[in-house]
Amino acid sequence: MKGTMETESHSSVCIKDEVAIENTFLTNSYRVDLRTLSPKQKDRFVKCSNIRDWSMVTWKDVGKPYEVTTYSKDRLAWEKEHHQTMDPKTSWQFFNQAFHEWFVKDVPREMDDKKKAFFRSLKRFRLQEIQTALQDVIQIHLWNYVHRVEDGIWDPRGKRALFEGLDVTKPKILFLGAAEGYEGMQLAAMYPGAEVVLVDYDAYCRDTRFQDFPESYPFLGGNLATGGKKVYYKKDFHIEYIVDDIRNLPFGKEFDIVLSVGLLEHFPDEKKPEVIEWHRKFLKPTGYCIMTTPRNQWKSRIYYRVMADVMNHTYRELMTVEQMGLYAYENGLNIERHGYIKVHNGLIATVR
Protein backbone atom coordinates (compact mmCIF):
# COMPACT_ATOMS: atom_id res chain seq x y z
CA MET A 1 0.00 0.00 0.00
CA LYS A 2 1.36 3.36 -0.98
CA GLY A 3 0.56 7.02 -0.67
CA THR A 4 -2.72 7.89 1.04
CA MET A 5 -4.80 5.11 -0.48
CA GLU A 6 -7.56 3.93 1.83
CA THR A 7 -8.54 0.29 2.17
CA GLU A 8 -11.64 -0.92 3.98
CA SER A 9 -11.56 -3.33 6.91
CA HIS A 10 -8.07 -4.73 7.39
CA SER A 11 -7.80 -7.30 10.13
CA SER A 12 -5.90 -5.92 13.12
CA VAL A 13 -3.55 -8.90 13.11
CA CYS A 14 -1.97 -7.84 9.83
CA ILE A 15 -1.41 -4.15 10.56
CA LYS A 16 2.32 -4.49 11.17
CA ASP A 17 2.79 -6.02 7.72
CA GLU A 18 0.72 -3.33 6.06
CA VAL A 19 1.89 -0.26 7.91
CA ALA A 20 3.65 2.52 6.04
CA ILE A 21 4.11 6.22 6.68
CA GLU A 22 1.67 8.35 4.64
CA ASN A 23 -0.83 5.48 4.70
CA THR A 24 -4.33 5.31 6.17
CA PHE A 25 -6.75 2.39 6.32
CA LEU A 26 -9.60 0.96 8.36
CA THR A 27 -9.61 -2.05 10.62
CA ASN A 28 -12.91 -3.46 11.85
CA SER A 29 -12.65 -1.40 15.04
CA TYR A 30 -10.73 1.79 14.22
CA ARG A 31 -8.75 3.74 11.65
CA VAL A 32 -4.97 3.71 11.26
CA ASP A 33 -3.64 7.06 10.08
CA LEU A 34 0.10 7.63 9.57
CA ARG A 35 -0.27 10.57 7.20
CA THR A 36 1.68 13.72 7.94
CA LEU A 37 0.33 17.22 7.44
CA SER A 38 1.83 19.83 5.15
CA PRO A 39 1.81 23.42 6.46
CA LYS A 40 -1.22 24.11 4.27
CA GLN A 41 -3.06 21.05 5.58
CA LYS A 42 -2.38 22.05 9.19
CA ASP A 43 -4.48 25.14 8.61
CA ARG A 44 -7.40 22.82 7.84
CA PHE A 45 -6.86 20.36 10.68
CA VAL A 46 -5.77 22.69 13.48
CA LYS A 47 -7.54 26.00 13.91
CA CYS A 48 -5.49 28.28 16.13
CA SER A 49 -7.23 31.07 17.97
CA ASN A 50 -5.59 34.50 17.94
CA ILE A 51 -5.87 35.66 21.55
CA ARG A 52 -2.56 37.35 22.35
CA ASP A 53 -3.34 38.91 25.73
CA TRP A 54 -5.39 36.64 27.99
CA SER A 55 -5.49 39.31 30.69
CA MET A 56 -7.93 41.21 28.47
CA VAL A 57 -10.35 38.26 28.08
CA THR A 58 -13.42 38.13 30.34
CA TRP A 59 -16.21 35.64 30.93
CA LYS A 60 -18.58 38.21 29.49
CA ASP A 61 -16.61 37.89 26.25
CA VAL A 62 -16.52 34.09 26.04
CA GLY A 63 -19.61 32.93 27.96
CA LYS A 64 -19.87 29.80 30.07
CA PRO A 65 -19.55 26.18 28.89
CA TYR A 66 -22.53 24.17 27.69
CA GLU A 67 -23.59 21.64 30.33
CA VAL A 68 -24.64 18.21 29.05
CA THR A 69 -27.77 17.25 31.00
CA THR A 70 -28.93 14.08 29.20
CA TYR A 71 -27.75 11.17 31.35
CA SER A 72 -27.40 7.47 30.61
CA LYS A 73 -30.12 5.00 31.53
CA ASP A 74 -27.64 3.13 33.74
CA ARG A 75 -26.91 6.23 35.80
CA LEU A 76 -30.60 7.06 36.19
CA ALA A 77 -31.39 3.47 37.22
CA TRP A 78 -28.53 3.46 39.76
CA GLU A 79 -29.72 6.73 41.29
CA LYS A 80 -33.29 5.43 41.52
CA GLU A 81 -32.10 2.26 43.24
CA HIS A 82 -29.76 4.03 45.68
CA HIS A 83 -31.91 7.13 46.27
CA GLN A 84 -28.95 9.48 45.72
CA THR A 85 -26.90 11.17 43.02
CA MET A 86 -24.27 8.87 41.55
CA ASP A 87 -20.88 9.73 43.04
CA PRO A 88 -18.03 10.76 40.68
CA LYS A 89 -15.94 7.58 41.06
CA THR A 90 -18.88 5.27 40.39
CA SER A 91 -19.93 7.35 37.40
CA TRP A 92 -16.38 7.18 36.01
CA GLN A 93 -16.35 3.41 36.44
CA PHE A 94 -19.68 3.09 34.61
CA PHE A 95 -18.42 5.35 31.82
CA ASN A 96 -15.14 3.48 31.35
CA GLN A 97 -16.83 0.13 30.92
CA ALA A 98 -19.52 1.47 28.60
CA PHE A 99 -17.02 3.38 26.45
CA HIS A 100 -14.51 0.54 26.18
CA GLU A 101 -17.17 -1.86 24.93
CA TRP A 102 -17.53 0.35 21.86
CA PHE A 103 -13.80 0.56 21.17
CA VAL A 104 -13.53 -3.21 20.81
CA LYS A 105 -16.59 -3.72 18.59
CA ASP A 106 -16.35 -5.29 15.14
CA VAL A 107 -18.15 -2.28 13.70
CA PRO A 108 -19.08 -3.54 10.19
CA ARG A 109 -20.54 -6.72 11.68
CA GLU A 110 -22.39 -4.73 14.35
CA MET A 111 -23.87 -2.41 11.71
CA ASP A 112 -25.12 -5.41 9.76
CA ASP A 113 -26.53 -7.09 12.87
CA LYS A 114 -28.32 -3.94 14.05
CA LYS A 115 -29.82 -3.34 10.61
CA LYS A 116 -31.16 -6.91 10.49
CA ALA A 117 -32.59 -6.55 13.99
CA PHE A 118 -34.35 -3.35 12.97
CA PHE A 119 -36.03 -5.00 9.99
CA ARG A 120 -37.10 -7.93 12.18
CA SER A 121 -38.69 -5.47 14.60
CA LEU A 122 -40.61 -3.87 11.74
CA LYS A 123 -42.08 -7.23 10.77
CA ARG A 124 -43.28 -7.83 14.34
CA PHE A 125 -44.63 -4.24 14.45
CA ARG A 126 -43.96 -3.71 18.14
CA LEU A 127 -43.45 0.00 18.67
CA GLN A 128 -41.07 -0.17 21.65
CA GLU A 129 -38.96 -2.81 19.94
CA ILE A 130 -38.83 -0.73 16.76
CA GLN A 131 -37.72 2.36 18.67
CA THR A 132 -34.96 0.45 20.49
CA ALA A 133 -33.74 -1.21 17.30
CA LEU A 134 -33.71 2.11 15.44
CA GLN A 135 -31.71 3.74 18.22
CA ASP A 136 -29.19 0.88 18.02
CA VAL A 137 -28.83 1.42 14.27
CA ILE A 138 -28.31 5.17 14.68
CA GLN A 139 -25.75 4.72 17.47
CA ILE A 140 -23.56 2.19 15.66
CA HIS A 141 -23.58 4.24 12.45
CA LEU A 142 -22.70 7.40 14.37
CA TRP A 143 -19.87 5.58 16.17
CA ASN A 144 -18.60 4.26 12.84
CA TYR A 145 -18.54 7.77 11.41
CA VAL A 146 -17.01 9.54 14.41
CA HIS A 147 -14.43 6.92 15.43
CA ARG A 148 -13.58 4.89 12.32
CA VAL A 149 -14.28 7.15 9.34
CA GLU A 150 -13.40 10.55 10.78
CA ASP A 151 -11.08 9.22 13.52
CA GLY A 152 -12.37 12.07 15.66
CA ILE A 153 -11.77 10.49 19.08
CA TRP A 154 -8.11 9.51 18.73
CA ASP A 155 -7.44 12.01 15.86
CA PRO A 156 -3.69 11.27 15.51
CA ARG A 157 -3.00 13.90 12.85
CA GLY A 158 -4.70 16.64 14.81
CA LYS A 159 -3.10 15.70 18.11
CA ARG A 160 0.36 15.41 16.58
CA ALA A 161 -0.10 18.94 15.26
CA LEU A 162 -1.19 20.16 18.70
CA PHE A 163 1.68 18.41 20.50
CA GLU A 164 4.56 19.22 18.15
CA GLY A 165 7.40 21.66 18.75
CA LEU A 166 7.92 21.22 22.49
CA ASP A 167 11.41 21.95 23.75
CA VAL A 168 11.95 18.60 25.49
CA THR A 169 14.34 15.68 25.12
CA LYS A 170 13.48 12.23 26.50
CA PRO A 171 10.80 13.85 28.66
CA LYS A 172 9.10 12.59 31.79
CA ILE A 173 5.37 12.63 31.03
CA LEU A 174 2.54 12.46 33.59
CA PHE A 175 -0.91 11.68 32.18
CA LEU A 176 -3.75 12.50 34.62
CA GLY A 177 -6.99 10.57 34.15
CA ALA A 178 -5.23 8.48 31.54
CA ALA A 179 -7.90 5.86 30.65
CA GLU A 180 -6.25 3.72 27.92
CA GLY A 181 -3.31 6.15 27.69
CA TYR A 182 -3.57 6.94 23.96
CA GLU A 183 -2.26 10.50 24.03
CA GLY A 184 0.58 9.59 26.41
CA MET A 185 1.76 7.01 23.90
CA GLN A 186 1.45 9.49 21.04
CA LEU A 187 3.64 11.96 22.91
CA ALA A 188 6.15 9.20 23.68
CA ALA A 189 6.38 8.44 19.95
CA MET A 190 6.90 12.10 19.08
CA TYR A 191 9.55 12.57 21.79
CA PRO A 192 11.47 9.25 21.82
CA GLY A 193 13.01 8.01 25.02
CA ALA A 194 10.16 9.37 27.13
CA GLU A 195 9.19 7.96 30.50
CA VAL A 196 5.41 7.90 30.81
CA VAL A 197 3.40 7.66 34.00
CA LEU A 198 -0.30 6.98 33.45
CA VAL A 199 -2.65 7.69 36.36
CA ASP A 200 -6.30 6.78 36.81
CA TYR A 201 -8.27 5.94 39.92
CA ASP A 202 -10.32 3.27 38.17
CA ALA A 203 -8.41 -0.02 38.02
CA TYR A 204 -10.50 -1.00 34.98
CA CYS A 205 -8.55 1.60 32.99
CA ARG A 206 -5.24 -0.12 33.70
CA ASP A 207 -6.45 -3.71 33.68
CA THR A 208 -8.78 -3.54 30.68
CA ARG A 209 -8.68 -0.29 28.70
CA PHE A 210 -4.88 -0.02 28.67
CA GLN A 211 -4.25 -3.76 28.73
CA ASP A 212 -6.56 -4.34 25.75
CA PHE A 213 -5.26 -1.43 23.72
CA PRO A 214 -4.16 -3.10 20.45
CA GLU A 215 -0.47 -4.00 20.42
CA SER A 216 -0.53 -3.58 16.64
CA TYR A 217 -1.78 0.03 16.65
CA PRO A 218 0.99 2.19 15.09
CA PHE A 219 2.00 5.62 16.43
CA LEU A 220 3.89 7.97 14.13
CA GLY A 221 6.80 9.67 15.85
CA GLY A 222 10.37 10.84 15.54
CA ASN A 223 13.53 8.86 14.83
CA LEU A 224 16.41 10.05 17.01
CA ALA A 225 18.96 8.26 14.83
CA THR A 226 17.94 9.78 11.49
CA GLY A 227 15.90 12.86 12.37
CA GLY A 228 13.09 11.46 10.24
CA LYS A 229 9.85 9.65 11.05
CA LYS A 230 9.43 6.30 12.74
CA VAL A 231 6.51 4.05 13.67
CA TYR A 232 6.17 2.88 17.29
CA TYR A 233 3.91 0.41 19.09
CA LYS A 234 2.74 0.12 22.69
CA LYS A 235 5.51 -2.34 23.53
CA ASP A 236 8.14 0.25 22.51
CA PHE A 237 7.24 2.70 25.27
CA HIS A 238 8.46 2.92 28.86
CA ILE A 239 5.15 3.10 30.75
CA GLU A 240 4.23 2.88 34.43
CA TYR A 241 0.52 2.72 35.26
CA ILE A 242 -0.61 3.93 38.69
CA VAL A 243 -4.13 3.31 40.00
CA ASP A 244 -4.78 6.01 42.57
CA ASP A 245 -6.50 9.32 43.20
CA ILE A 246 -4.52 12.17 41.63
CA ARG A 247 -4.55 13.91 45.01
CA ASN A 248 -2.52 11.05 46.51
CA LEU A 249 0.37 11.14 44.03
CA PRO A 250 3.78 11.40 45.73
CA PHE A 251 5.56 13.29 42.95
CA GLY A 252 7.12 16.71 43.14
CA LYS A 253 7.78 19.19 40.35
CA GLU A 254 9.60 16.63 38.24
CA PHE A 255 7.73 16.23 34.96
CA ASP A 256 8.49 17.88 31.63
CA ILE A 257 4.90 17.37 30.46
CA VAL A 258 1.72 17.03 32.49
CA LEU A 259 -1.18 15.99 30.29
CA SER A 260 -4.92 15.59 30.65
CA VAL A 261 -7.45 14.70 27.98
CA GLY A 262 -11.09 15.31 28.76
CA LEU A 263 -10.61 15.93 32.47
CA LEU A 264 -11.40 19.59 33.18
CA GLU A 265 -14.93 19.46 31.75
CA HIS A 266 -16.05 16.89 34.33
CA PHE A 267 -15.80 19.42 37.17
CA PRO A 268 -18.07 22.39 37.95
CA ASP A 269 -16.53 25.84 38.27
CA GLU A 270 -15.86 25.65 42.02
CA LYS A 271 -13.63 22.59 41.46
CA LYS A 272 -11.76 23.76 38.36
CA PRO A 273 -8.99 25.67 40.23
CA GLU A 274 -8.11 22.43 42.04
CA VAL A 275 -8.00 20.54 38.72
CA ILE A 276 -5.65 23.14 37.21
CA GLU A 277 -3.47 22.90 40.32
CA TRP A 278 -3.13 19.13 39.80
CA HIS A 279 -1.27 20.01 36.59
CA ARG A 280 0.84 22.84 38.03
CA LYS A 281 2.08 20.97 41.10
CA PHE A 282 3.94 18.27 39.15
CA LEU A 283 5.56 20.43 36.45
CA LYS A 284 9.20 21.40 36.29
CA PRO A 285 9.66 25.19 36.06
CA THR A 286 10.32 24.76 32.34
CA GLY A 287 7.61 22.12 31.82
CA TYR A 288 4.52 22.11 29.66
CA CYS A 289 0.90 21.59 30.66
CA ILE A 290 -1.17 20.05 27.84
CA MET A 291 -4.96 19.96 28.16
CA THR A 292 -7.81 19.05 25.84
CA THR A 293 -11.58 19.19 26.29
CA PRO A 294 -14.50 18.31 23.99
CA ARG A 295 -15.55 21.18 21.73
CA ASN A 296 -18.84 23.00 22.07
CA GLN A 297 -20.20 22.61 18.53
CA TRP A 298 -23.51 21.37 17.18
CA LYS A 299 -21.97 18.05 16.07
CA SER A 300 -20.75 17.39 19.60
CA ARG A 301 -24.11 18.26 21.13
CA ILE A 302 -25.83 15.78 18.82
CA TYR A 303 -23.20 13.13 19.56
CA TYR A 304 -23.59 13.37 23.34
CA ARG A 305 -27.37 13.21 23.02
CA VAL A 306 -27.48 10.21 20.67
CA MET A 307 -24.71 8.40 22.57
CA ALA A 308 -25.95 9.34 26.04
CA ASP A 309 -26.12 5.75 27.26
CA VAL A 310 -22.47 5.30 26.29
CA MET A 311 -21.02 8.67 27.28
CA ASN A 312 -23.13 10.48 29.86
CA HIS A 313 -22.57 8.90 33.24
CA THR A 314 -20.59 11.83 34.66
CA TYR A 315 -20.94 15.58 34.99
CA ARG A 316 -19.82 16.94 31.62
CA GLU A 317 -19.44 20.27 29.84
CA LEU A 318 -18.64 21.19 26.24
CA MET A 319 -16.30 24.19 25.93
CA THR A 320 -14.83 26.59 23.45
CA VAL A 321 -11.06 26.85 23.39
CA GLU A 322 -11.40 30.40 24.72
CA GLN A 323 -13.34 29.18 27.76
CA MET A 324 -10.80 26.44 28.48
CA GLY A 325 -7.95 28.91 28.06
CA LEU A 326 -9.51 31.41 30.43
CA TYR A 327 -9.92 28.75 33.15
CA ALA A 328 -6.23 27.94 32.74
CA TYR A 329 -5.05 31.57 32.65
CA GLU A 330 -7.07 32.59 35.71
CA ASN A 331 -5.50 29.73 37.64
CA GLY A 332 -1.85 30.50 37.06
CA LEU A 333 -0.98 29.23 33.57
CA ASN A 334 0.40 31.14 30.61
CA ILE A 335 -1.14 29.97 27.34
CA GLU A 336 1.64 29.28 24.83
CA ARG A 337 -0.54 27.73 22.11
CA HIS A 338 -4.26 27.15 21.79
CA GLY A 339 -6.60 25.89 19.09
CA TYR A 340 -9.02 23.16 18.19
CA ILE A 341 -9.08 20.02 16.06
CA LYS A 342 -12.00 17.85 14.94
CA VAL A 343 -13.81 17.38 18.23
CA HIS A 344 -11.35 18.67 20.85
CA ASN A 345 -9.99 21.96 22.07
CA GLY A 346 -6.32 21.95 22.93
CA LEU A 347 -3.87 24.18 24.73
CA ILE A 348 -0.24 24.10 25.72
CA ALA A 349 0.64 26.21 28.72
CA THR A 350 3.47 26.95 31.12
CA VAL A 351 3.38 27.92 34.80
CA ARG A 352 3.17 31.65 35.39
Steps between C-alpha positions, in 0.01 A plus 500: 500500500636836402420866531172587671292222348224382731402136534190379681508259793849360548527243774690638799735202499658606172556869573873466561547347155293769334617807685676778313546870564256713296250213506150483647258208515215357704499199726170359623526706819692819418698695243878497461633835382874557449463794263695815574365850450650761271498859631197569281316194631568600861290809442208268423554254784609733780323831543705728722326779684664843497472616861831669580422656838295273726490767770256690278258205461193487726221251559263757356697468176509120479191384692474187711532138382202299380394247764395157372187404695384183320618209715535130426228253592748313721573810706131583539421141603786499754381827653143370523619183672734677744285810559796735445705669230763270353839586649785603264709182538206269433395708201855483361503123543167468317626726221828313453331165457231634268750691285751216473234260375464721193873521431527123464194449278524343155320801356407374149354182649315699767352732236375200305359332811321815618350560156366143488357536850324820398332335202393207719341746742308660214353164403380440857365859511567553869551871553738483798711236329513708182611809691776309682622334181503832314700663778752214480536554125552875541756455779719247319498705179588816692783318680627368167506851357653677800758238602585297189430726202588840644732367774371785714560342842866402465567750213875426465569763234330774696660406830846471347454853368391622844787325680788581265784744560552456874849573626554165674739208463414155638232662716330374813127504424217483756155422359216582744176307453676291239233238411665286227794743477474579127631856507784409738618242249469748214719747687751224577523424127552866413765547771692168503654376820215636711403359837122494531299476819130432445265571791135409545303416811295233325691171485291402196695760301831328571379141498267517200510825302880527497563126506269442202630791297610333173869410497494542122375861501777716344601843634689735270791670672857617469816302429788619718755321282398652166296808588219360287176319581458165669208275593466383862274253680383471860777254584763759398410745776622522859169518689408478868129484583387621843148438631435770757328831563698785343497674838703214650789509252841526670678689222656842519566748221682244289313460172576665167141449383182466703210396280126460536247411233136561578548562871421866571147487357388243758525753784273797578654845532567481875723194444687617190777691687588176681511311168735760349718476811534123448686588179711783644624313807686230305662716230864597484546879477566457128229236448191499284138448600293346218121491532215409268123514545208412270395787274171682534364461146169376365654168389622434853164587653328252269763235574461524878122484468489200265777319690376594847483141622865455403645837599289681758556342838698793642465875533612636163538833322580592140734800469647740252877526494466855633306378804754226572785747458344750737459234772869419459618863491298602806657214693865577442587373151638691204346383173778431249282345228128442468266374230258227410494186287208283388319453829746629762636829622867499586745723680863492599588711800783574740491597868479873559 
